[in-house]
């Protein structure tokens, strides 16, 4: 707490409610502080201030594991609440760097554990152990080959362990997307055809599977 005196006759004496007699208070906790200020002529004035501690620092973090593109994992500091800016970031005891803006993104991270700390201007800390997981392989399964009679329709369901963002069929003619959110498709070839389905996730990583639709042209 810093005191600015206007008027009166120097020198001044200071009497704080916590017993201190200095003009300013440092390294004190939160609470109500009262000051009685007396000038050289014995004139007194009393003032008080409520010192509140800043709220604890909290940070919202997100992690994307290393992808198929070889660019490594991604750590994003989405937001910071509490504390008093400016804030400083350190990862694995690296020299602190000022956080100029949010979101703050760190890329090219290998899978593993990282010790992250965010410090505010008052020395308050937020710490977190951040795990960048290994890349999970994309899995895609179109099921067993299907046999239909000429003129019938085959339904193909693409089962995957990820959300399909985009896809490509080869050959792509006569493929109908049912659009029911279950990644189901219908096809009605006139001859036995082997289809290749390539699915892409949101990061552009892809995986393919094949299925053969066998057309039985025999007439009963």
Backbone as numpy.savetxt, mean C-alpha at the origin, in Angstrom:
# Nx Ny Nz CAx CAy CAz Cx Cy Cz
8.08 25.03 25.51 7.22 26.21 25.51 8.11 27.44 25.51
7.92 28.34 24.55 8.69 29.57 24.47 7.82 30.74 24.91
8.40 31.64 25.68 7.68 32.79 26.22 8.17 34.06 25.53
7.23 34.87 25.06 7.55 36.18 24.47 6.92 37.24 25.37
7.74 38.13 25.88 7.28 39.16 26.81 7.16 40.49 26.08
6.03 41.14 26.25 5.83 42.48 25.71 5.48 43.42 26.86
6.12 44.57 26.89 5.86 45.54 27.95 6.60 45.17 29.23
6.26 45.85 30.31 6.91 45.59 31.59 8.33 46.14 31.62
8.97 45.91 32.78 10.33 46.41 32.99 11.24 45.24 33.32
12.25 45.06 32.47 13.22 43.99 32.70 14.08 44.33 33.93
14.66 43.32 34.58 14.60 41.89 34.24 13.30 41.27 34.74
12.98 40.08 34.19 11.75 39.38 34.54 12.10 38.07 35.26
11.22 37.70 36.15 11.38 36.39 36.81 10.21 35.51 36.39
10.49 34.20 36.31 9.52 33.23 35.81 9.26 32.17 36.87
8.02 31.88 37.10 7.67 30.81 38.03 6.60 29.94 37.37
7.01 28.71 37.02 6.10 27.78 36.37 5.43 26.88 37.40
4.27 26.38 37.01 3.52 25.51 37.92 4.22 24.19 38.21
5.19 23.81 37.37 5.95 22.58 37.63 7.22 22.84 38.42
7.39 24.11 38.90 8.54 24.45 39.71 9.70 25.05 38.95
9.66 25.01 37.63 10.76 25.55 36.83 10.76 27.08 36.90
11.96 27.65 36.75 12.10 29.11 36.79 12.78 29.66 35.54
12.96 28.80 34.53 13.57 29.24 33.28 12.55 30.01 32.45
13.04 30.76 31.48 12.12 31.52 30.64 11.35 30.61 29.67
11.98 29.52 29.27 11.34 28.58 28.37 11.38 27.17 28.97
10.43 26.34 28.60 10.40 24.95 29.07 10.71 24.02 27.90
11.57 23.03 28.19 11.95 22.07 27.16 11.82 20.65 27.70
11.62 19.70 26.77 11.57 18.27 27.12 10.55 17.99 28.22
9.36 18.51 28.04 8.31 18.33 29.03 7.18 17.50 28.43
6.40 16.89 29.29 5.28 16.08 28.83 4.04 16.91 28.62
3.00 16.23 28.14 1.74 16.93 27.92 1.10 17.29 29.26
0.27 18.31 29.23 -0.42 18.73 30.45 -0.65 20.24 30.46
-1.22 20.72 31.58 -1.51 22.14 31.74 -0.36 22.81 32.48
0.19 23.87 31.91 1.30 24.60 32.52 0.88 26.05 32.75
1.14 26.52 33.96 0.80 27.90 34.33 2.09 28.66 34.64
2.17 29.87 34.12 3.35 30.71 34.32 2.94 32.01 35.03
3.70 32.35 36.09 3.56 33.65 36.73 4.82 34.45 36.40
4.63 35.55 35.69 5.73 36.39 35.24 5.75 37.68 36.06
6.90 38.01 36.64 7.05 39.20 37.48 8.16 40.08 36.91
7.87 41.38 36.74 8.92 42.25 36.23 9.68 42.91 37.38
10.61 43.79 37.04 11.49 44.40 38.04 10.73 45.30 39.01
9.53 45.75 38.66 8.74 46.62 39.52 7.73 45.85 40.35
7.76 44.51 40.22 6.85 43.69 41.01 5.50 43.47 40.35
5.35 43.94 39.14 4.08 43.70 38.43 4.03 42.24 37.98
2.88 41.63 38.18 2.73 40.20 37.85 1.65 40.00 36.80
1.86 38.96 36.01 0.84 38.51 35.07 0.91 36.99 35.04
-0.25 36.36 34.93 -0.32 34.90 34.91 -0.95 34.44 33.61
-0.37 33.39 33.07 -0.90 32.81 31.83 -0.75 31.30 31.90
-1.57 30.60 31.17 -1.48 29.14 31.15 -1.63 28.62 29.73
-1.10 27.44 29.53 -1.17 26.80 28.22 -1.35 25.30 28.41
-2.21 24.71 27.58 -2.42 23.27 27.60 -1.59 22.65 26.49
-0.63 21.84 26.89 0.28 21.20 25.94 -0.23 19.79 25.66
-0.59 19.55 24.42 -1.12 18.23 24.03 -0.08 17.48 23.22
0.02 16.18 23.48 0.94 15.34 22.71 0.33 15.05 21.34
1.14 15.06 20.29 0.60 14.71 18.96 0.15 13.26 18.94
-0.81 12.96 18.08 -1.27 11.58 17.97 -0.16 10.72 17.38
-0.20 9.44 17.70 0.82 8.52 17.23 0.83 8.45 15.71
2.01 8.21 15.16 2.14 8.10 13.71 1.60 6.75 13.25
0.78 6.79 12.24 0.29 5.57 11.58 0.52 5.72 10.08
0.88 4.62 9.45 1.10 4.64 8.01 0.38 3.48 7.35
-0.24 3.75 6.22 -0.90 2.71 5.42 0.08 2.26 4.34
0.39 0.97 4.35 1.38 0.42 3.44 0.74 -0.63 2.54
1.24 -0.77 1.34 0.82 -1.85 0.45 2.04 -2.44 -0.23
1.97 -3.75 -0.51 3.11 -4.47 -1.09 2.62 -5.28 -2.27
3.38 -5.23 -3.38 3.14 -6.08 -4.54 4.37 -6.96 -4.70
4.21 -8.27 -4.76 5.37 -9.16 -4.88 6.06 -8.99 -6.23
7.30 -9.46 -6.34 7.98 -9.41 -7.63 7.14 -10.08 -8.70
7.12 -9.49 -9.88 6.30 -10.02 -10.96 7.11 -10.71 -12.03
6.41 -11.19 -13.04 7.06 -11.91 -14.12 7.93 -10.99 -14.98
7.71 -9.68 -14.88 8.47 -8.74 -15.71 9.88 -8.49 -15.19
10.22 -9.07 -14.03 11.58 -8.95 -13.51 11.88 -7.62 -12.85
10.87 -6.79 -12.62 11.10 -5.47 -12.04 11.16 -5.49 -10.52
10.96 -6.64 -9.90 11.02 -6.73 -8.45 9.73 -6.31 -7.79
9.72 -6.44 -6.45 8.54 -6.08 -5.68 8.37 -4.58 -5.55
7.17 -4.18 -5.14 6.85 -2.75 -5.01 6.27 -2.50 -3.63
6.84 -1.53 -2.92 6.33 -1.08 -1.63 5.81 0.33 -1.79
4.57 0.55 -1.33 3.97 1.88 -1.43 3.51 2.35 -0.05
3.96 3.54 0.34 3.41 4.21 1.52 2.25 5.05 1.03
1.04 4.56 1.29 -0.15 5.20 0.75 -0.49 6.50 1.47
-0.40 6.49 2.80 -0.77 7.67 3.58 -0.10 7.62 4.95
0.01 8.77 5.59 0.55 8.91 6.95 -0.42 9.77 7.75
-0.77 9.31 8.94 -1.62 10.10 9.83 -0.92 10.25 11.17
-1.32 11.28 11.92 -0.69 11.53 13.22 0.69 12.14 13.05
1.35 12.36 14.19 2.69 12.93 14.15 2.70 14.35 13.63
3.90 14.88 13.45 4.08 16.25 12.98 5.12 16.25 11.87
4.71 16.67 10.68 5.64 16.71 9.55 6.69 17.78 9.69
7.76 17.71 8.90 7.98 16.72 7.84 8.36 15.34 8.41
8.17 14.31 7.56 8.46 12.94 7.95 9.68 12.44 7.18
10.37 11.49 7.81 11.59 10.95 7.22 11.49 9.43 7.18
11.92 8.85 6.05 11.83 7.41 5.84 13.21 6.77 5.88
13.27 5.62 6.55 14.49 4.81 6.54 14.08 3.35 6.37
14.76 2.65 5.47 14.53 1.22 5.25 15.82 0.48 5.53
15.74 -0.48 6.47 16.91 -1.27 6.88 18.08 -0.36 7.27
17.76 0.65 8.10 18.76 1.57 8.66 19.48 2.41 7.61
18.85 2.60 6.47 19.44 3.50 5.47 19.35 4.93 5.98
20.17 5.85 5.45 20.09 7.26 5.88 18.68 7.80 5.67
18.13 8.49 6.68 16.76 9.00 6.54 16.64 9.96 5.36
15.53 9.84 4.64 15.25 10.77 3.54 13.87 11.36 3.74
13.74 12.62 3.42 12.49 13.30 3.64 11.41 12.75 2.71
10.21 12.59 3.23 9.07 12.15 2.43 8.42 13.40 1.86
8.70 13.65 0.58 8.26 14.90 -0.03 6.79 14.88 -0.42
6.25 13.69 -0.66 4.86 13.59 -1.07 4.38 12.16 -1.01
3.08 11.99 -1.00 2.46 10.66 -0.92 1.50 10.49 -2.09
1.32 9.26 -2.59 2.00 8.04 -2.13 3.48 8.02 -2.52
4.27 7.35 -1.67 5.70 7.19 -1.93 5.92 5.74 -2.35
6.57 5.52 -3.49 6.72 4.18 -4.05 8.20 3.80 -4.09
8.48 2.58 -3.63 9.82 2.00 -3.76 9.71 0.75 -4.60
10.51 0.66 -5.65 10.41 -0.45 -6.59 11.69 -1.30 -6.56
11.67 -2.35 -7.38 12.84 -3.23 -7.56 13.27 -3.90 -6.26
12.29 -4.25 -5.42 12.60 -4.91 -4.15 12.61 -6.42 -4.33
13.65 -7.06 -3.82 13.69 -8.51 -3.82 12.76 -9.05 -2.74
12.31 -10.28 -2.92 11.49 -10.91 -1.90 12.28 -11.01 -0.60
11.63 -10.72 0.52 12.31 -10.78 1.81 11.66 -9.87 2.82
12.38 -9.65 3.92 11.88 -8.86 5.04 12.63 -7.53 5.09
11.88 -6.45 5.31 12.46 -5.11 5.37 11.97 -4.40 6.64
12.90 -3.75 7.34 12.56 -2.96 8.53 12.37 -1.51 8.10
11.16 -1.03 8.24 10.82 0.32 7.80 10.55 1.20 9.01
11.06 2.42 8.98 10.77 3.38 10.05 10.45 4.73 9.44
9.45 5.39 10.03 9.06 6.75 9.64 9.18 7.61 10.89
9.96 8.66 10.82 10.21 9.55 11.96 9.68 10.94 11.64
9.01 11.55 12.63 8.53 12.91 12.40 9.53 13.92 12.95
9.18 15.20 12.85 10.11 16.27 13.22 10.41 16.27 14.72
9.52 15.64 15.52 9.74 15.58 16.96 10.46 14.32 17.41
10.86 13.49 16.46 11.55 12.25 16.81 10.63 11.09 17.13
9.32 11.26 16.94 8.38 10.15 17.14 8.51 9.18 15.97
8.36 7.88 16.28 8.64 6.85 15.29 7.43 5.97 15.00
7.32 5.59 13.74 6.45 4.48 13.31 7.36 3.43 12.71
7.26 2.20 13.19 8.10 1.13 12.66 7.23 -0.02 12.19
7.71 -0.72 11.19 6.98 -1.88 10.67 7.97 -2.83 10.01
7.68 -4.11 10.16 8.43 -5.13 9.44 7.62 -5.50 8.20
8.15 -5.17 7.05 7.43 -5.35 5.79 7.95 -6.60 5.09
7.03 -7.48 4.74 7.39 -8.71 4.04 7.01 -8.57 2.57
8.01 -8.70 1.71 7.76 -8.77 0.27 7.77 -10.24 -0.09
6.60 -10.82 -0.40 6.53 -12.26 -0.62 7.12 -12.66 -1.97
7.43 -13.94 -2.08 7.87 -14.47 -3.37 6.71 -14.43 -4.36
7.07 -14.34 -5.62 6.06 -14.34 -6.66 5.29 -15.66 -6.65
3.97 -15.58 -6.69 3.15 -16.78 -6.77 2.91 -17.11 -8.24
3.29 -18.32 -8.67 3.11 -18.66 -10.08 1.64 -18.59 -10.48
1.40 -18.11 -11.69 0.04 -18.07 -12.22 -0.36 -19.48 -12.66
-1.58 -19.86 -12.29 -2.09 -21.19 -12.63 -3.37 -21.02 -13.44
-3.45 -21.75 -14.56 -4.61 -21.69 -15.44 -4.96 -23.10 -15.88
-6.23 -23.45 -15.84 -6.66 -24.79 -16.22 -7.98 -24.71 -17.00
-7.96 -25.21 -18.25 -9.16 -25.23 -19.07 -9.91 -26.55 -18.96
-9.37 -27.47 -18.20 -10.05 -28.75 -18.03 -9.68 -29.75 -19.10
-10.39 -30.88 -19.09 -10.14 -31.94 -20.06 -10.70 -31.57 -21.43
-10.18 -32.25 -22.46 -10.70 -32.06 -23.81 -12.20 -32.41 -23.84
-12.92 -31.76 -24.76 -14.37 -31.90 -24.84 -14.75 -32.52 -26.19
-15.69 -33.45 -26.17 -16.22 -34.03 -27.41 -17.67 -33.60 -27.59
-17.98 -33.05 -28.76 -19.35 -32.64 -29.08 -19.73 -33.21 -30.44
-21.00 -33.27 -30.71 -21.48 -33.62 -32.05 -21.54 -32.36 -32.90
-21.46 -32.55 -34.20 -21.51 -31.41 -35.12 -22.78 -30.60 -34.87
-22.61 -29.28 -34.69 -23.73 -28.40 -34.43 -23.97 -28.10 -32.97
-23.33 -28.87 -32.07 -23.49 -28.62 -30.65 -22.53 -27.51 -30.18
-22.79 -27.03 -28.98 -21.97 -25.96 -28.39 -21.21 -26.51 -27.19
-19.92 -26.20 -27.12 -19.09 -26.61 -25.98 -18.87 -25.41 -25.07
-18.99 -25.64 -23.78 -18.73 -24.59 -22.78 -17.38 -24.87 -22.12
-16.52 -23.87 -22.15 -15.17 -23.98 -21.58 -15.07 -23.02 -20.40
-14.64 -23.53 -19.25 -14.44 -22.68 -18.07 -12.95 -22.56 -17.78
-12.46 -21.33 -17.69 -11.05 -21.08 -17.38 -10.90 -20.89 -15.88
-10.29 -21.87 -15.23 -10.05 -21.80 -13.79 -8.64 -21.26 -13.54
-8.52 -20.29 -12.64 -7.22 -19.68 -12.38 -7.11 -19.29 -10.92
-5.87 -19.04 -10.49 -5.62 -18.59 -9.12 -5.41 -17.08 -9.05
-5.86 -16.37 -10.07 -5.71 -14.91 -10.12 -6.91 -14.33 -10.87
-7.06 -13.04 -10.79 -8.12 -12.35 -11.53 -7.64 -12.07 -12.94
-8.37 -12.60 -13.91 -7.98 -12.41 -15.30 -8.35 -11.00 -15.74
-7.33 -10.23 -16.11 -7.55 -8.85 -16.53 -7.82 -8.76 -18.03
-7.05 -9.52 -18.81 -7.23 -9.58 -20.26 -6.99 -11.01 -20.70
-7.44 -11.34 -21.90 -7.20 -12.68 -22.40 -7.15 -12.68 -23.93
-6.63 -13.80 -24.46 -6.55 -13.96 -25.90 -6.79 -15.43 -26.26
-7.66 -15.67 -27.22 -7.92 -17.01 -27.73 -7.26 -17.18 -29.10
-6.70 -18.36 -29.34 -6.16 -18.70 -30.65 -6.61 -20.12 -31.00
-7.37 -20.33 -32.05 -8.00 -19.29 -32.88 -9.11 -18.58 -32.11
-9.39 -17.35 -32.51 -10.35 -16.55 -31.76 -11.73 -16.46 -32.37
-11.92 -17.03 -33.56 -13.22 -16.94 -34.20 -14.21 -17.88 -33.52
-15.41 -17.46 -33.45 -16.56 -18.21 -32.90 -16.51 -18.36 -31.38
-15.54 -17.73 -30.71 -15.49 -17.77 -29.24 -16.48 -16.74 -28.68
-17.34 -17.20 -27.77 -18.32 -16.30 -27.16 -18.05 -16.25 -25.66
-17.81 -15.04 -25.14 -17.63 -14.83 -23.69 -19.01 -14.69 -23.07
-19.33 -15.60 -22.14 -20.65 -15.56 -21.52 -20.84 -14.35 -20.61
-19.73 -13.74 -20.18 -19.83 -12.50 -19.41 -20.52 -12.64 -18.08
-20.45 -13.83 -17.47 -21.13 -14.06 -16.20 -20.20 -13.94 -15.00
-18.96 -13.49 -15.25 -18.01 -13.34 -14.16 -17.31 -14.61 -13.75
-17.62 -15.71 -14.42 -17.00 -17.00 -14.09 -15.96 -17.44 -15.11
-15.57 -16.52 -16.01 -14.60 -16.83 -17.05 -15.02 -18.06 -17.84
-16.29 -18.07 -18.29 -16.84 -19.15 -19.10 -17.02 -18.69 -20.53
-16.73 -19.61 -21.45 -16.81 -19.29 -22.87 -17.52 -20.43 -23.60
-18.10 -20.09 -24.73 -18.75 -21.11 -25.57 -18.16 -21.07 -26.97
-18.06 -22.26 -27.56 -17.52 -22.38 -28.90 -18.26 -23.50 -29.62
-18.43 -23.34 -30.92 -19.15 -24.34 -31.72 -18.40 -24.57 -33.03
-17.24 -25.25 -32.96 -16.47 -25.48 -34.18 -17.15 -26.51 -35.08
-16.85 -26.45 -36.35 -17.40 -27.41 -37.31 -16.43 -28.56 -37.56
-15.25 -28.46 -37.01 -14.26 -29.55 -37.09 -13.42 -29.52 -35.83
-12.75 -30.62 -35.54 -11.95 -30.71 -34.32 -10.90 -29.61 -34.30
-10.88 -28.87 -33.20 -10.02 -27.69 -33.10 -9.31 -27.67 -31.74
-8.03 -27.33 -31.77 -7.27 -27.16 -30.53 -7.15 -25.66 -30.25
-7.65 -25.26 -29.08 -7.67 -23.85 -28.71 -6.58 -23.57 -27.66
-5.95 -22.41 -27.82 -4.98 -21.92 -26.83 -5.55 -20.66 -26.18
-5.62 -20.69 -24.87 -6.16 -19.54 -24.11 -5.01 -18.94 -23.31
-4.73 -17.65 -23.53 -3.69 -16.93 -22.80 -4.35 -15.87 -21.93
-4.10 -15.94 -20.64 -4.70 -15.00 -19.69 -3.63 -14.11 -19.08
-3.98 -12.84 -18.87 -3.07 -11.84 -18.32 -3.63 -11.31 -17.00
-2.75 -11.11 -16.02 -3.20 -10.47 -14.79 -3.02 -8.96 -14.91
-3.31 -8.23 -13.83 -3.26 -6.76 -13.87 -1.85 -6.23 -14.07
-0.82 -7.06 -13.79 0.57 -6.63 -13.96 1.12 -6.98 -15.33
0.29 -7.58 -16.18 0.75 -7.95 -17.50 1.39 -9.32 -17.59
1.45 -10.05 -16.46 2.00 -11.40 -16.48 0.97 -12.33 -17.11
1.46 -13.37 -17.79 0.54 -14.23 -18.53 0.85 -15.70 -18.33
-0.16 -16.51 -18.61 -0.04 -17.97 -18.57 -1.01 -18.52 -19.60
-0.68 -19.66 -20.17 -1.52 -20.23 -21.23 -1.87 -21.69 -20.92
-2.98 -22.12 -21.48 -3.38 -23.53 -21.43 -4.09 -23.84 -22.74
-4.18 -25.13 -23.05 -4.80 -25.56 -24.30 -5.90 -26.57 -24.02
-6.85 -26.59 -24.92 -7.93 -27.57 -24.85 -8.36 -27.90 -26.28
-8.68 -29.16 -26.49 -9.14 -29.59 -27.80 -10.64 -29.89 -27.74
-11.38 -29.30 -28.66 -12.80 -29.60 -28.82 -12.92 -30.56 -30.00
-13.29 -31.79 -29.71 -13.38 -32.83 -30.73 -14.80 -32.83 -31.29
-14.91 -32.72 -32.60 -16.21 -32.69 -33.25 -16.47 -34.08 -33.86
-17.50 -34.74 -33.37 -17.90 -36.04 -33.86 -18.93 -35.84 -34.97
-18.52 -36.15 -36.21 -19.40 -35.93 -37.35 -20.18 -37.16 -37.75
-20.08 -38.18 -36.98 -20.82 -39.40 -37.32 -22.32 -39.15 -37.16
-23.07 -39.76 -38.07 -24.53 -39.64 -38.05 -25.10 -40.94 -37.53
-25.95 -40.83 -36.49 -26.55 -42.04 -35.92 -27.50 -42.70 -36.93
